[in-house]
Amino acid sequence: MQPSNILSLILWTIFCSVAVAEPEPVAELQGTWQAIYVAKEGIPGPEDLVKKAKLIIQGTDFMVQIGDKQKKFTYSADPSQAPKTIDIRRLNRVVVSYGIYKIEGDRLTLCIYQCPTPQDRPKDFETGRANKDPCFDAEFLIFQKVEQK
């Protein structure tokens, strides 16, 4: 066997044996969340729109609903990080938004940047909330957990 064929075989074996990790659902994020505050690049969203906005997380599905319109995303999160990290991807798109989150009681706070790399994600909630740089498409959101009946 030619050395280049052996190298190709070794690389193919390694490639096939590396398991692509599927995102795991994060239990504390599951459920329906009602928006109570939304800001984009430091500017609060219109109150009537905020009242209509919900976040529904089921498994690794991350759905934003405003009135009767819904956008579906997937997410992966790492609750072991400090602060906890979350990556949100629009279905059928390459763009990933990188963020951080925290849960305090029945409140979920998200700070999300549409930035080039995970290293550019917000480092903390205060500076993330204050970011007005349009290059980051910064969003700061607070949700209240909706009781399931």
Beta strands, then each sheet from edge to edge (+ up, - down):
strand 1: 31-40
strand 2: 43-44
strand 3: 53-58
strand 4: 61-66
strand 5: 69-78
strand 6: 84-90
strand 7: 96-104
strand 8: 107-113
strand 9: 139-145
sheet 1: 2+ 1- 3+ 4- 5+ 6- 7+ 8- 9+
end
